[in-house]
């Protein structure tokens, strides 16, 4: 019997490092698969800041023991793009780019119909490896929709000589503040907590603390952005409201997985505020038979819990289970 063209044993949603890792394991197990990615290859990584340096060393980012050689112990964005691109092209990974998954429906025979912007697929199993970088944590304040506001940061040159507000105190906010300052930007940080976040990269944290201490970068701690106007912002500080002249606002307040997509599939989320999806810790299978999770999406709102280095094992766990299940059946 001829297998339909769009029928696979595994459909992988998400073409990031973990989705690629799942594809490599599927190939080793002889399982038919396809990756569906809504953007370019490793789309989230592509949209990281131009000068980003990973927290992890290169060997921690390796997939399937394929060596990742970088100029420095901690590679940058361009090196990572090259590494994952080489893996995909050298291994002839079956990946469909710029094809967004709109829905996943479970059929009476326990297969799944995956509907995309370009077609439909029938899958015996589905792996959701979509990460968390697509949806920013919005503040919900007046003026957040203004053109001068962005929830993503790319290159510091754009902000040279401009008055830029950076909201947040995590790695992305700190990197942006330091880079813009060093390109001649006038930077003010708005930090909700009393100090720079403890999770900031250990070689960067002393730098930002010293730049704030010497006054090169201004910072308002225990403060929040109250309103964004065309040429100024209103900041709520412990001493009261302050109005600051402003050209650009970077709201680097973190990102979250697409919980609505998970719920539409039928995956249960914890109701304790953390929104952790329900899955089996040994097989990564969710409450829906044949639908699995892999990567950072497993952490719910706790996006600091899973990284490439500690979630790449999900791929092997899933494929070992599917291979065993196939042998039994």
N, C-alpha and C positions, 0 to 999 in steps of 0.2 A: 504494500500500500504506500502510495506517495505521500510524504509529509507536506502539508500546506506550507507555502513559502514563508508566511508570517507566524508560524507556530514554533515555539522554542521551549526547551526544558526550563530555561531560566531567562527572565527579562530583568535586567539591572537598570534601575532608574538613578541616573547620576553618573557623569563621566569624570569625577574627580579621582584622586589617588586611591581611595577605597573602592570605588566602582571598578577601576582598572585592576586592582588586586583581586576582586571577585572574578573578573573575566579571566585572569591568568590561572586561577585555581580551577575554574570551570573547564578551561582547555586541558589542564592536566588530568582532570577526571573524565574527559571525553563527553562532557555535557554540552548540548547545543545552547547558545546564548546570544544575546544582543544587548549592548548598552544603549540606552536612550538618554541623550543629554540636550537640555534646552538651549544651551549656548555653545561656545567654542570648547575645545578640549581643555580639561581642568579649568572650567569656567570661573569658579570662585577664585582660584589662585591667580588667574589672569587679571582679575579686578583688584587684587591686592595692591598696595602702594608700590610705586616703581622701585624704590630703594629698600624695600622690606628685607630684613634678615630674619631667618627662622630662629626660633628659640632652640630647636633641636639640631644636633649635629647631623651631617649628611647620612651616616650609616643608619640613623634612626628613621630616616625617611625612605629607605630602600624598600622595594617591593620584590618579593620572590628571590631574595639574595642577589639581585642584579646590582652590581656596584654603582654607587653614586659618587662620582669624583667631583670635588669642588675645590676652588682656589683657597678657601678658608674652611676651618672646621665647621662653621655654621654657614650654610649656603644662602644665597640670595634668591630672589624671585626668578630672575632670568635663568639661573642655573637649574632651578626646579622645573621651570617650564620645559627647558631643553631635555632634562632627564625623563620626565613623564611622556613627552612627545616621542622620544626615541624608543621607549618601551612599547608604545602603541604601534608605531610604524614598523619596528623591527619584528614584532610578534604578530603583525597583521591582525590586531584586535578588531573584532566586529563591533563597530561603534557608529551610531547614527547621530551626527551633530546637528544643532539648531532644530531639534525636534522635541517640543515640550509635551510632557505627559499631562493630559487633562483629567483622566480618571482611571481608576482600577476597579473592576467589578468582578465579584466571585460568581462563577457559573454553577448551575445545579450539579455538574459532574466534577466540581471542585477544581476545575481549571480557572484561569483568570483572564478576563478581557482587558487589555491595556489600550486605551484610546489616546491618541496623540493629535498634534496639529497636522500630521501628515498621513495618518492611517490608523489601523488597528492591528493588535498582535494578540495571539492566544498563547498564554504561558502556563506551564504546569506549576511554576514557582516564580515569585517576584521578590526581588531584593530592593529595598528602598535605601539608597545611599546618597541622599540629597544634601547633606550638610546643613549649614545654618546661616550662610552669609547673604541670603537673598532678601531677608525682611529686616529692616532696621527697627530698633526700639524707639518709637516716636515719643516725643515729650508731650505732645498735645497742647502746645502753647500758641498764642496768637503770633502770626508771622512765620510759622515753621514752613509754610509753603512758598515763601519768597524765593526768587531766583538766586539770591546770594547765599542761600542755605544749602548745605549738602550733608548727607549722612555717610558719605564715602570720601576718602582722601586718596589722591593719586601722586601728584608731583609738587614739590615745594615752590618751584619757579613761578607758578601761577599766582602765588600770594606775596611775591617780593614787593616790598615797600608798602604793603597794605595792612590795615588794622584787622587782624583776624582773631576771632573768638574761637577757642577750642574747648568744647564741653566734654568732660570725661577725664579719667585718670588711669586708664588701662594702657596696654602696650600701644594700641593704635593711636590713642590721643597723645601719649608722650612722644612717640616717634614723630608725629605730625608737628607738634609744638617745637621740638628741637630742630627739625629740618627746616621749617619755615623761618625760625629765628636765624638760622645760619645762612639762609638765602636773603637776609635783609628784611624779613617781615617783622611787623610789630605784633607780638603774640600775647594774648591774655587767656589764661586757663580758668575755667569755671569748674570747680570740683565739689561734688556733693558731700564728700567725706572730709575728715580733718587732715588727711595727708594723701600723698601719692600712693596708689595701690600696691600692696605687697607682692602681687603677682607680676609686676612689671619686670622685664628682663634684668637680671642682676647686674649686668654690665652697663645698663642704661639708667637705672634708677638713681645712682649717685649723681649722674650728669644732670638730670632734670632738677633734682633737689638743689644742687649747687647753682644752677642757672636762675632758679627762683630766688634763692637766698641772696644772690648778688644783684638781683633786680633786672637781669637781662630778659627774663620772661616773667611777666606779671601773673599772679595767681590769686584767686578768691576761693578760700576753702570754706567748708560748711555753707556753701552757697548754691544757688540754682538760677537758671535763666528763666525769667518770668515772661518776657515779651521780646519779640524781634521786630524792629522797625526798619524802614528803608535805609536809614543812615546811622542808626544807633540801636543799642539793646538795653533792656532793663534787667538788672541783676539783683536778686534778693540776697543780701549778705547779712551776717549776724548784727551788723550795725544799722541795717535798714536798706532801702532801695538805692541803687546807684544807676545812673544813666551813662553809658559809655559810647563814644563815637565808634563807628564800626563799618567795615567794608564787606567782610565775609564772615560766615559762621559755619564751623564744622561741628556737627552734632555726632561725635564719635562715642555714642552711648551703648554700643553693642548691637548684636543681631540675634535673631531667634529662628528656629526651624519653622517650616510651614505646617503648623499644627492643624490648620483647617484641612489640608490635604490628607494628613494622617487620619483625621476623624472621618473624612468623607470615605476613605477606604474601609473604615470600620475598626481601626486600631484604637484600643482603649488607652487613655491617658490618666495618670494619677490625678486625684482631685485635691492634692495637698498644696497646690500652687506651683509645684516643680514641673508638672506636666510631663512626667517621665513615661514614655510609651511602655506598654506591657509586652515583654518578650522573655523567652527562656534563656537563661544565662549561658547554657552550654551549647544550644543550637541556634540562638538568635531568632527563633521563630516567634512571631507575635501571637496574639489571641486568635488570629485568623489562620487556619492551616494553609501552608504553602506561601505565606507572605512573611518575609524576613526583614530585619533591620541591620544596617552595618554603618559603623562610623560614628561621628559626633552626634548624629540625630538621636542616638540612644540615650543621651543625657538630658533631654528635655530642655528646660531653660538653663540648666547647668552646663553651658557650652564650654566651660573650662575643664570639664571632666574627661573628655575623649579627644585625642589628637591622632594624627597619622601614625605616630610611633606606637601607641598602645591600642589602636583599634584596627590596624592592618590584619591582626590575627582573626578578626571576625570573618574575613573571606575564607580562610581555611576551615574554620569551625562550621560555617554554613555548607561548604562544598563537601566536606567529609561526611556530614550528616546526609546530604542529598545523595551522595554516591552510595552510602550504606543503604539508604532507603530504596534506591534503584536496584541494588543487588538483591535485597530481600523480596521485592515485588517481582 
